[in-house]
């Protein structure tokens, strides 16, 4: 991962939402393993958006961004 961009906190009635955008690069199985480990965390983390593209030099590698959301009660 690289270029981590935290978003603003959004106040909801009973909780706050935080977003973060990550630039990510790797093979599909590596990216899925990373996301799987994130979702195992003992907090409310969800994947809001995934945008991946193949890298022209290598058809195995993907590059793109992932937007995560964390809820704090």
Secondary structure in CASP SS format (residue, H / E / C, confidence):
PFRMAT SS
TARGET T0000
AUTHOR 0000-0000-0000
METHOD secondary structure of the structure
MODEL  1
X C 1.00
X E 1.00
X E 1.00
X E 1.00
X E 1.00
X E 1.00
X C 1.00
X C 1.00
X C 1.00
X E 1.00
X E 1.00
X C 1.00
X C 1.00
X C 1.00
X C 1.00
X E 1.00
X E 1.00
X E 1.00
X E 1.00
X E 1.00
X E 1.00
X E 1.00
X E 1.00
X E 1.00
X E 1.00
X E 1.00
X E 1.00
X H 1.00
X H 1.00
X H 1.00
X H 1.00
X H 1.00
X H 1.00
X H 1.00
X H 1.00
X H 1.00
X H 1.00
X H 1.00
X H 1.00
X C 1.00
X C 1.00
X C 1.00
X C 1.00
X E 1.00
X E 1.00
X E 1.00
X E 1.00
X E 1.00
X E 1.00
X E 1.00
X E 1.00
X E 1.00
X E 1.00
X E 1.00
X E 1.00
X C 1.00
X C 1.00
X E 1.00
X E 1.00
X E 1.00
X E 1.00
X E 1.00
X E 1.00
X E 1.00
X E 1.00
X E 1.00
X E 1.00
X E 1.00
X E 1.00
X E 1.00
X E 1.00
X E 1.00
X C 1.00
END
